[in-house]
Amino acid sequence: MRLSNKAELSRYERGLRQPSLRTALACQAVYGAPVSELFAGLSDSVAKDTQGQMRKLHDRIEVDIEPQSSGSRIMHKFQWVSHRLLEMPNFKLVSV
């Protein structure tokens, strides 16, 4: 991990700057804690944004599906994505 100075790490810690994936993984290796814990605020923000996008997709799919269309295939894909996200260890459902 190449940091130009302590202030750079401090900006990551305070959530003022988002680390690159490379920097985040380097921090994980150095500190021995998962990226989702080291950058909990960022992790929560990404999870919340992802859930919001999933809700929008779900709502759009429900509106677009006609009773006799290929809706079951689309719904099957949506369920597949939903199940994969729920199986992710760092994925949390958040009520909005």
C-alpha atoms as one frame of an Amber mdcrd trajectory, in Angstrom:
protein
   0.000   0.000   0.000   1.566   3.254  -1.105   0.297   6.232   0.821   1.930
   9.578   0.239   1.372  10.591   3.870  -0.710   9.912   7.000  -3.313  12.437
   5.919  -4.252  10.224   2.969  -5.057   7.279   5.275  -6.926   9.641   7.584
  -9.171  10.758   4.702 -10.077   7.098   4.082 -10.771   6.535   7.776 -13.024
   9.578   8.041 -14.912   8.696   4.862 -13.769  11.832   3.063 -12.247   9.810
   0.255 -13.080   6.408  -1.203 -10.168   4.006  -1.529  -9.460   2.214  -4.771
 -10.104  -1.511  -4.734  -6.343  -2.079  -4.641  -5.949   0.197  -1.596  -8.923
  -1.390   0.172  -7.538  -4.892  -0.372  -4.091  -3.743   0.802  -5.675  -2.388
   3.996  -7.448  -5.711   4.460  -4.117  -7.545   4.190  -2.305  -5.124   6.513
  -4.964  -4.889   9.223  -6.384  -8.408   8.941  -9.983  -7.201   8.849 -12.500
  -7.503   5.999 -12.843  -4.531   3.675 -16.509  -4.246   4.702 -15.419  -3.643
   8.309 -12.515  -1.345   7.502 -14.716   0.833   5.330 -18.064   0.178   7.002
 -19.627   3.492   5.979 -18.771   2.920   2.338 -19.930  -0.692   2.542 -23.281
   0.368   4.010 -23.684   3.085   1.384 -22.994   0.660  -1.467 -25.417  -1.898
   0.015 -28.133   0.752   0.389 -27.610   2.013  -3.176 -27.675  -1.539  -4.530
 -30.884  -2.331  -2.676 -32.460   0.854  -4.025 -31.496  -0.117  -7.560 -32.922
  -3.607  -7.000 -36.209  -2.108  -5.807 -36.368   0.131  -8.893 -35.664  -2.853
 -11.134 -38.312  -4.895  -9.352 -40.889  -2.114  -9.678 -40.046  -1.605 -13.354
 -40.290  -5.329 -14.054 -43.683  -5.549 -12.342 -45.031  -2.656 -14.415 -43.636
  -3.991 -17.704 -44.869  -7.584 -17.345 -48.003  -8.494 -19.262 -49.945 -11.515
 -17.962 -49.214 -13.688 -21.013 -45.710 -12.358 -21.828 -42.234 -13.615 -21.057
 -42.692 -12.185 -17.565 -42.021 -15.477 -15.849 -38.575 -15.594 -17.461 -37.823
 -12.037 -16.326 -39.116 -12.755 -12.827 -36.972 -15.876 -12.693 -33.897 -13.765
 -13.505 -34.806 -11.222 -10.852 -35.255 -13.977  -8.257 -31.899 -15.440  -9.225
 -30.155 -12.083  -8.711 -31.987 -11.543  -5.408 -30.998 -14.942  -4.065 -27.348
 -14.402  -5.043 -27.255 -11.075  -3.214 -28.862 -12.563  -0.117 -26.237 -15.317
  -0.080 -23.393 -12.771  -0.007 -21.845 -12.671   3.493 -21.615  -8.855   3.642
 -25.015  -8.140   2.099 -27.597  -6.768   4.524 -31.251  -5.977   3.861 -32.111
  -2.517   5.084 -35.662  -1.249   5.436 -36.248   2.162   3.925
